[in-house]
Amino acid sequence: MIKLKQKLDVCAAIAFATIKEYIVYRTHMLVSVFVGPVYFIVQFFIWTAVYGGGGTIKGIEYLQMIRYFGILTLIGYITWDSADWNLSMLIRTGKFLTFALRPVHHPFFALSQKIGHRALGTLVEAMPCAVIFSLLFKIDMRPANIPWTVLSIILALLIVFYVSYIIGIASFWIVESQGIRAFYNLLSGLFSGSFIPLVFFPKPLQTIQFFLPFQYTSYVPAMVFIGKYTLGDVELSIPAIVGIQTLALLCLFLVSGLLYNLAMKRFTAVGA
């Protein structure tokens, strides 16, 4: 219990320091506030044209589709991550050595940074967007079940972090991991439900998504927010899909830990 409290205290201290750091660079945060609404407006016009202002496609009504993309915008703000870029930069510049010598392991430090950064992002980016969507576009931004929605979004945040960190770890072998990041972003955009809902894909591609991390970052928390999950003719209860989402996080956590340990052996082996 003492060690857990110490870790929580360290995490809180790092998160708070990160918040103070980004408040100094508030112009960047303010600019990013406009990114989400622009993404949503583009989707709004696209799907308004597709639906012709009404009707149903793949069992999804026009207003449900607009709400879906409003929810995705908020989730994107809360879960956004750049751990791979940060780690890659530290490795390229040699500054990672200072973290390797610290008593706090870098994965824990990076996660604590993300918690602080996204806590601030939720306050100054996601919440204003929710107000805009509610007042201007008349979208119902109330979750079907608040506890399950909060849990699913937290799991999505952690999944995004560990996927990003795994990509960053690749820099120990290839120095520059941005090519991998670009490829992952392409696949994630297609298969996370960010471009189109996953129910629009052929059934085999829908089924495959249960074994890939993509849907657990966007589609699943969006469906939990709405209160109904269906994919590949499989309809699951909200507790069931959140349980699967938890298993996906556990797998990524273990893979991340394994790769980090291998990277540390490689890092010390070259005498850095």
Secondary structure, 3 states (H helix, E strand, C coil): CHHHHHHHHHHHHHHHHHHHHHHHCHHHHHHHCCHHHHHHHHHHHHHHHHHCCCCEECCEEHHHHHHHHHHHHHHHHHHCCCHHHHHHHHHHHCCHHHHHCCCCCHHHHHHHHHHHHHHHHHHHHHHHHHHHHHHHCCCCCCCCCHHHHHHHHHHHHHHHHHHHHHHHHCHHHHCCCHHHHHHHHHHHHHHCCCCCCHHHCCHHHHHHHHHCCHHHCCHHHHHHHHCCEEECCEEECHHHHHHHHHHHHHHHHHHHHHHHHHHHHHHHHCCC
